[in-house]
Amino acid sequence: MGHGLYIGILIFFVAMSELKQDSVLVGWTDEPSMNDNGEIRSWRVKLKDHELKDMLEKYVTKTTDRGGGNVYLTLFMSKAGKACCRVYDPNSEGAQEARAKKQQASTVAAAATLSDDLPF
């Protein structure tokens, strides 16, 4: 295991870009352990109790009759080659825009389906 990288809780910002992020960096992420072929085998993320509490208060997805009530964590390698962990923020501007686009696309598709059923 490597020395690790303290990420803390930081919001992703993309400088000079209109891309709005929907995730927040969290935790202490160990350097990945590798197998004999040099491929990533696994790595650990350490979250403090207050970070877990924070995630449960801020990042739980909306619960509906179809499910929800989840906290989504993603482990990834940064462009600089550092192991990182992020939590999906369903309340972020990026997530809200993505939901609005998805809703608009399904509304357009539903309207197209209705108009195709007309006999004239």
C-alpha positions as CSV (number, residue, x, y, z in Angstrom):
1,M,0.0,0.0,0.0
2,G,1.1,3.5,-0.7
3,H,1.2,6.6,1.4
4,G,-2.3,7.5,0.6
5,L,-3.9,10.8,-0.4
6,Y,-6.1,12.9,1.8
7,I,-8.8,14.2,-0.4
8,G,-11.1,15.8,2.2
9,I,-14.4,17.1,1.0
10,L,-13.9,19.3,-2.0
11,I,-16.2,20.2,-4.8
12,F,-15.0,19.5,-8.3
13,F,-14.6,22.6,-10.4
14,V,-13.7,22.6,-14.0
15,A,-11.9,25.8,-14.9
16,M,-13.0,27.6,-18.0
17,S,-15.6,25.0,-18.8
18,E,-19.4,25.0,-18.8
19,L,-19.4,21.4,-17.5
20,K,-21.1,21.2,-14.2
21,Q,-20.0,18.4,-11.9
22,D,-22.4,16.2,-10.0
23,S,-19.9,14.8,-7.5
24,V,-17.8,15.7,-4.5
25,L,-14.3,14.2,-3.6
26,V,-14.3,12.4,-0.2
27,G,-12.2,10.4,2.1
28,W,-8.6,9.1,2.4
29,T,-7.8,6.9,-0.6
30,D,-4.9,4.4,-0.4
31,E,-2.7,3.9,-3.4
32,P,-4.0,0.9,-5.3
33,S,-2.4,-2.6,-4.8
34,M,-1.4,-4.3,-8.0
35,N,-1.4,-7.9,-9.1
36,D,1.6,-9.7,-10.7
37,N,0.6,-8.3,-14.1
38,G,0.7,-4.7,-13.0
39,E,-3.0,-4.3,-13.1
40,I,-5.0,-2.6,-10.3
41,R,-6.3,-5.2,-7.9
42,S,-7.9,-3.1,-5.3
43,W,-7.7,-0.1,-3.1
44,R,-9.2,1.2,0.2
45,V,-11.1,4.3,1.1
46,K,-11.2,5.5,4.7
47,L,-14.1,7.6,5.7
48,K,-14.4,9.3,9.1
49,D,-17.6,9.0,11.1
50,H,-18.4,12.7,10.5
51,E,-17.9,12.2,6.7
52,L,-20.3,9.2,6.7
53,K,-22.9,11.3,8.6
54,D,-22.4,14.1,6.2
55,M,-23.0,11.8,3.2
56,L,-26.2,10.4,4.8
57,E,-27.4,14.0,5.4
58,K,-26.5,15.5,2.0
59,Y,-26.0,12.8,-0.6
60,V,-28.7,10.2,-0.3
61,T,-30.8,9.9,-3.4
62,K,-34.5,10.5,-3.3
63,T,-36.6,7.5,-2.2
64,T,-39.5,6.6,-4.4
65,D,-41.8,3.6,-5.0
66,R,-39.2,2.4,-7.5
67,G,-36.2,2.6,-5.1
68,G,-33.7,5.2,-4.1
69,G,-32.3,6.0,-0.8
70,N,-28.7,5.3,-2.0
71,V,-25.3,6.9,-1.6
72,Y,-23.2,6.3,-4.7
73,L,-19.4,6.3,-4.3
74,T,-17.0,6.0,-7.3
75,L,-13.4,5.0,-7.1
76,F,-11.2,6.4,-9.9
77,M,-7.7,7.4,-10.9
78,S,-7.1,11.1,-11.5
79,K,-5.4,12.4,-14.6
80,A,-2.3,12.8,-12.3
81,G,-2.4,9.1,-11.5
82,K,-3.7,9.4,-7.9
83,A,-6.4,7.2,-6.5
84,C,-9.5,9.1,-5.6
85,C,-13.1,8.6,-4.4
86,R,-16.1,10.7,-5.1
87,V,-19.7,10.7,-3.9
88,Y,-22.6,11.6,-6.2
89,D,-24.4,14.7,-5.1
90,P,-28.0,14.5,-6.3
91,N,-28.5,18.1,-5.3
92,S,-25.7,19.6,-7.4
93,E,-26.4,21.9,-10.3
94,G,-24.9,19.3,-12.7
95,A,-27.2,16.5,-11.4
96,Q,-30.3,18.8,-11.5
97,E,-29.5,19.7,-15.1
98,A,-29.0,16.1,-16.1
99,R,-32.4,15.1,-14.5
100,A,-34.1,18.0,-16.4
101,K,-32.6,16.9,-19.7
102,K,-33.6,13.3,-19.1
103,Q,-37.1,14.4,-18.2
104,Q,-37.4,16.6,-21.3
105,A,-36.1,13.8,-23.5
106,S,-38.7,11.4,-22.1
107,T,-41.5,14.0,-22.5
108,V,-40.5,14.5,-26.2
109,A,-40.4,10.7,-26.7
110,A,-43.9,10.3,-25.1
111,A,-45.3,13.1,-27.3
112,A,-43.8,11.5,-30.4
113,T,-45.4,8.2,-29.4
114,L,-48.8,9.8,-29.0
115,S,-48.7,11.6,-32.3
116,D,-47.7,8.4,-34.1
117,D,-51.0,6.7,-33.0
118,L,-53.1,9.2,-34.9
119,P,-54.9,7.8,-37.9
120,F,-54.4,10.9,-40.1
